[in-house]
């Protein structure tokens, strides 16, 4: 008998209707390493749910979520794209995130507003470098996940090996709920270990054929079901009691336990399939609605108002609070993407931007399907929508009811590590270029623009070469500007190798009016945050009230001002601890301003007296090459000051991992293709900073 494992709606009217209460909403992200197949997974989800009636393909440039011309040209996801669809009476708001490390900030902003995620892994490669990065990002945000091992039809695909890499490299408890039927090109379906049934797909079919477990797999299925029950009972007290009483778990109890373990993060449900061949997508959707949380299942969102902490629950009747996580300029207007955490927002409503402290008015509300939109009259708690009409909102802005203000913590923004000088091809276009770059940074907070004080050049900074290439190409395509781009450079940092103690700085100013007086004594020393170089800590050991507390805070603010430019080359300073050990005040001339100035210039001079170290960004490079090309790759990495940290073999290819200074990787893609006759590939992800060699260029 042919059966769907969920309910596929077929009418546009059904798709545009909100399908039930808040418990039936899933805010979901798709996370993966580049080329693991997450955009194809997204496309198959849209097809399975009836949102699209034709399967989009990455290689054909026909995908829904990769709609930007550069995404289609390059065949990768660059911008997080939101889509909304329905499955089995549930509304799924889905965000397809980029897999390339240069666009990790898009992933960070998306994870901030999601309740759950599907992590997609390649069945041959298993956990790859960016898989680890996005997994750790989800860990930081406490986002529950299920895993989908994709590309089971590839040569060398092995579910057990992929699961082992999840266990060893990501350290969750993988709870495998499926057994593949067939291997590699013969992969045709899965055995559902929870319900002990077989789901088999045939090419061209819209749904799986459900039937009994094949006799040749029954013994193995029972063995794996037993292992699943034991793993669940070990981690779930209620299931343990049932398991001890009956020596087995019913499908209902096992499902409930898997849901609990997923939502607490104590386990990760693992499914498998081949998205390209449309096999395994319906069970994945069933797992999304069964195991991942609704907005009601997650903790209330916390914010502050006038220093007091407040929380808002996912209640449509509560005061409205929403977080903007993405801003995009489109032909239909400026779109601000919102996650509504509480309350209701309606078309024409006035909202308060807690960051800019301005009132804005919502022009239109849109249900998003990538670059297509359906108008809505209102959005309620739990919704992810786009709104038109907001002028000041940025990614990270809090929008709330004017009579119930609240400030939510914005997503973190990574510091740029690569920069290029850009200038307009024609001098008459200089102002247009400045406006175009300003719009880019408004849409993408991980980009930064500054003017070099020595050369007067405009400098664009970002997360990598590809990030900057995409940004410059957008300026050319969207604004019709000719742009000249300089050679890329890296963003250096400075740190303290050996500090100073008892450094005295007196700030005295008399210019006819009220004077300024501040006397501070500072200790400066190296400091590491959680065993990792970087960060800044300020503390005070002043006793006897020699420096009042309000002035201590001013000194700290001044010290933070001084971190912007170090003495070696004007680079930002990190990895130090400053202690205010003593000071003096004047009964009339001391003030916050005086002590902030003393903190700034005192630390600046103390750094000049310290032994400073120049730091350069370092990345972990994973190179995949044919085994006969390993020697050349190792030699090339050594020439680039690379330090090999590991090697492995996957699917007949050699995989070499090395730590390499980012400055040495410019042009590496071309060099690697040349050395391996186009058969080598590499990925890189930032791992931090390390001391730069003495011959590194120390100026900005």
FENTABEL-V753074 format. One line per field, one symbol per residue. phi: phi as a letter, one per 30 degrees, with the letter a starting at -180 (. if undefined). A space follows every 50 residues. Layout:
BEGIN
phi->???
END
This chain:
BEGIN
phi->.dbddbccdbcddddccdcjdddccbcbcccadeidjdddeddddddddi dbcbddbddcicdddccdeddddcibdccdccbbbbahiccccccdcdcd ddcddddeddddcccaacccbddcdidcededddddddedciddbbcbdc idcddidaddddddddddccidcdcdcbbdcibhdcdbabcdddchbcbb ccejddbddcaddeedcdddddddddddddddddcbeddddddddciabd ddddddddddddddidabdccblbdecibjdddddededdcddceddcde dcbbbhicdbbbcdbeddedbbcdcabbcbedkdccdbcdcaibbceidd bcddddhbcbbddbcbdcbhccbcdbdabbejdcbcbcjdccdbejdccb decbdaccddddcdddbbbbdbbddcddcedddddddddddddbddcbbb cdddciddcccacledededddddddddcicdbcbdddbccdbbbcdbcb bidcbccbbbbjcddbbabbbbcbbdabchicdkjbbbbbcdciidbeed ddddddddddedddbcddaidecbibbccdcalbbcdccdaedddddddd dddedddddddcbdcbdbbcccccbeedcdeddddddddcidcdcababb hicdbccbcbeeddcdideddddddchiccbbbbbdbkbbedddddddcd
END
